[in-house]
Amino acid sequence: MSLDNTPEQSQLGRASAYIDQYDAGLLFPIPRATQREAMGIASDRLPFFGADLWTAFELSWLNPRGKPQLAIAHFTIPCDTPNIIESKSFKLYLNSFNSSVFVDAQAVRERLRTDLGEAVWRGSERSASVGVKLLSPEVFDQEPVHELDGLDLDRLDIECTQYQPAPELLGCDMSQPPVTETLTSRLLKSNCLVTGQPDWGSVQIRYNGPPIDQAGLLAYIVSFRNHNEFHEPCAERIFTDIWRRCAPTQLAVYARYTRRGGLDINPFRTSWPQALPANARTARQ
């Protein structure tokens, strides 16, 4: 049974009541399949592995004596879940913990794992939990700030004229021996699918294959500037376009978006099974 939720039915762009008592019903899952099918990606034959790495910087609850507690939360949502969680609903859901009593941080973590796991797998015959890690204030000072590793494409002085995704800008030199490269850019920008508000990001592209034209790749990344799409399908579109047009033997795309409403979303897609990147924020996040 598929889920029929659409972005237009969510709380995005609407005035929302502030609910500070726990309510799992605030979570609004949206099927991944709609946007994947538009890109020619079959949900039962994904061309990639990976996950969406979320960070919540505004998580708080009450202990049994009524004293506020807080944590930073890292979430790992596998990319093969049938649904994403609309980010405003995620924020409203986390707000509902603010005046709710939990016995300890472990109880909060288990509640988050259960609720989020149910939402992202809703409508599917499969079921699983999601990764949840809570960081207490005692370890906040250990949280790293690190820019994406790789050769900076932004150093290139290029002319940019296209601001909707233009895969025709991508190219590679098939006559050259294959290379292994890691390329990065901080010039990724797209817009929320529903509200049109800007989403700012950085992207890392690792590949093995014919050398990709770096100027064309940067112009392609810039071409997302006026594109309306959620973070996760933006990363999948980048992966799919490079995979189809440049024919690498291996490809990994990692996008880190700046936070909105105390949440950041960082999709990672890879053509081969590998460990997920560390969820380390960039300076802008």
C-alpha positions in Angstrom: 0.0 0.0 0.0 1.5 3.3 -1.1 1.3 6.6 0.8 -0.7 9.4 -0.8 0.8 12.4 1.1 1.9 15.3 -1.1 4.1 18.2 -0.2 1.2 20.6 -0.8 -0.7 18.9 2.0 2.0 19.5 4.6 2.4 22.4 7.0 5.0 24.1 4.7 4.1 27.7 4.1 1.2 27.7 6.6 0.7 29.2 10.0 1.2 26.4 12.6 0.1 26.1 16.2 3.0 25.6 18.6 2.4 22.2 20.3 4.8 21.5 23.2 3.2 18.2 24.4 4.5 15.1 22.7 2.6 14.2 19.5 4.0 11.7 17.0 1.1 12.5 14.7 2.8 15.7 13.7 5.3 13.8 11.5 4.3 14.1 7.8 6.0 11.5 5.6 6.1 12.1 1.8 6.8 9.3 -0.7 10.2 9.4 -2.4 8.8 7.6 -5.5 7.1 10.6 -7.1 10.2 12.6 -7.6 12.3 9.5 -8.3 10.0 8.4 -11.1 10.2 11.8 -12.7 14.0 11.3 -12.9 13.6 7.8 -14.3 14.7 6.1 -11.1 12.8 2.9 -10.3 12.1 2.6 -6.6 12.6 -1.2 -6.6 16.0 -0.9 -8.5 17.8 2.0 -7.0 21.1 2.8 -8.7 22.7 3.9 -5.4 23.1 3.2 -1.7 23.3 5.8 1.0 21.3 7.7 3.6 20.0 11.1 4.7 21.9 12.4 7.6 19.9 14.9 9.7 21.0 17.0 12.6 18.6 18.6 15.1 20.1 21.4 17.1 17.0 22.3 19.0 15.9 19.2 21.0 14.7 19.6 24.6 12.4 17.8 27.1 11.7 17.7 30.8 13.1 15.3 33.3 10.8 13.8 36.0 11.5 16.8 38.3 10.4 19.2 35.6 14.0 20.4 34.8 14.6 21.1 31.1 17.1 18.8 29.4 18.7 19.2 26.0 20.7 17.5 23.3 21.9 17.6 19.8 20.5 14.7 17.8 22.0 13.0 14.7 19.5 10.9 12.6 20.4 8.4 9.9 17.5 7.6 7.5 18.4 5.0 4.8 17.8 6.1 1.3 15.7 2.9 0.5 13.0 3.9 2.9 9.8 4.7 0.9 9.3 8.1 2.5 11.1 11.2 3.6 9.9 13.3 6.5 8.8 16.8 5.5 11.2 19.1 7.5 8.7 21.5 9.0 6.7 18.5 10.4 9.9 17.2 11.8 10.5 20.5 13.5 7.0 20.6 14.9 7.3 17.0 16.1 10.6 17.8 17.9 8.9 20.9 19.5 6.3 18.7 21.0 9.0 17.2 23.3 9.6 20.6 24.9 7.1 20.3 27.8 6.9 16.6 27.9 8.4 14.5 30.7 10.8 11.6 29.9 12.6 9.5 32.4 16.0 10.0 30.7 17.8 10.6 27.4 17.6 6.9 26.5 13.8 7.1 26.7 13.8 10.1 24.3 16.1 8.3 21.9 13.9 5.2 21.8 10.8 7.3 21.3 12.5 9.1 18.4 13.7 5.8 16.8 10.2 4.3 17.0 8.3 7.3 15.7 10.7 8.1 12.9 11.0 4.5 11.8 7.3 4.2 11.6 7.0 7.4 9.5 9.7 6.7 7.0 8.5 3.1 6.4 4.7 3.9 6.5 2.8 2.2 3.6 5.5 -0.4 3.1 5.5 -4.1 3.8 9.0 -3.6 5.2 9.8 -2.1 8.6 12.9 -1.0 10.4 14.1 1.7 12.7 16.4 4.6 11.9 19.7 5.6 13.5 19.4 8.1 16.4 22.3 9.4 18.4 21.9 12.0 21.1 24.8 14.2 22.2 24.7 15.6 25.7 26.0 19.1 26.5 29.0 17.6 28.1 30.3 16.6 24.6 29.2 19.7 22.6 32.7 21.0 22.6 33.9 17.9 20.8 31.6 18.5 17.8 33.8 19.2 14.8 33.4 21.9 12.1 35.0 20.7 8.9 34.7 21.7 5.3 34.2 19.0 2.7 37.5 17.5 1.5 38.4 17.7 -2.2 39.5 20.0 -5.0 37.6 23.2 -4.9 35.6 23.8 -8.1 34.8 27.3 -7.0 38.3 28.4 -7.9 37.3 28.3 -11.6 36.4 31.6 -13.3 33.4 30.5 -15.4 30.4 32.2 -17.0 27.0 31.0 -15.6 23.9 31.5 -17.7 21.6 28.6 -16.7 19.8 28.4 -13.4 17.6 25.3 -13.9 19.2 21.9 -13.8 21.1 21.5 -17.1 22.7 18.0 -17.4 23.9 18.9 -20.9 26.6 21.0 -19.2 28.2 17.8 -18.0 30.9 16.2 -20.0 34.0 14.0 -19.7 37.0 13.0 -21.9 36.5 9.4 -22.8 39.9 9.4 -24.6 41.8 9.9 -21.4 42.7 7.2 -18.8 40.4 6.9 -15.9 41.1 9.1 -12.8 40.0 9.1 -9.2 39.0 12.5 -8.0 37.1 14.3 -5.2 35.6 17.6 -6.3 33.7 20.1 -4.1 31.7 23.3 -4.4 29.9 25.6 -1.9 27.8 27.1 -4.7 24.9 24.6 -4.5 21.6 26.4 -4.0 18.1 25.2 -4.6 14.7 26.2 -3.4 12.0 24.5 -1.2 9.6 22.7 -3.5 6.6 24.3 -1.7 7.6 27.7 -0.3 10.3 28.6 -2.8 12.5 29.7 0.1 16.3 29.2 -0.6 18.2 26.2 0.5 22.0 26.7 0.6 24.4 23.8 0.4 27.8 22.4 -0.3 28.4 19.3 -2.4 31.2 16.7 -2.7 31.5 14.5 -5.7 33.9 11.5 -5.6 34.3 9.4 -8.7 36.5 7.0 -10.6 36.2 7.1 -14.4 36.9 9.3 -17.4 38.0 12.8 -16.3 34.9 15.0 -15.8 35.1 18.5 -17.3 35.4 20.6 -14.1 34.1 23.9 -15.6 31.0 22.1 -16.9 30.5 20.4 -13.6 30.6 23.6 -11.7 28.2 25.3 -14.2 25.9 22.3 -13.7 26.0 22.7 -9.9 25.2 26.4 -10.3 22.3 25.5 -12.6 20.3 24.3 -9.6 20.1 27.9 -8.3 16.4 28.5 -9.2 15.3 24.9 -9.1 12.5 23.9 -6.7 13.1 20.5 -5.1 13.7 19.0 -1.7 17.3 18.3 -0.6 17.1 14.5 -1.0 16.0 14.5 -4.7 18.4 17.3 -5.5 21.3 15.0 -4.5 19.8 12.1 -6.4 19.4 14.2 -9.5 23.1 15.2 -9.3 24.1 11.6 -8.9 21.8 10.4 -11.7 22.9 13.1 -14.2 26.6 12.5 -13.6 26.1 8.7 -13.7 24.3 8.8 -17.0 26.3 11.5 -18.8 29.9 10.9 -17.6 29.8 7.1 -17.1 32.0 6.8 -14.0 32.7 3.3 -12.7 32.2 4.6 -9.2 30.4 7.7 -8.0 29.5 9.2 -4.6 27.6 12.5 -4.1 27.3 14.1 -0.6 25.4 17.3 -0.1 25.3 19.3 3.1 22.6 21.9 3.4 22.5 24.7 5.9 20.0 24.4 8.7 16.5 25.7 8.7 14.4 25.7 11.9 17.2 24.1 13.8 17.5 21.2 11.3 20.0 20.4 8.6 19.6 17.6 6.0 22.6 16.0 4.3 21.9 13.4 1.7 24.6 10.9 0.7 24.3 8.6 -2.4 27.0 6.2 -3.6 27.2 3.6 -6.3 29.0 1.1 -4.1 28.4 0.0 -0.5 30.7 1.9 1.9 30.6 3.5 5.3 28.6 6.7 5.6 30.5 9.9 6.0 30.8 11.4 9.5 28.0 13.8 10.2 30.3 16.8 10.7 28.9 20.2 10.0 30.5 22.8 7.7 31.2 26.3 8.9 27.9 27.6 7.3 25.9 25.0 9.1 
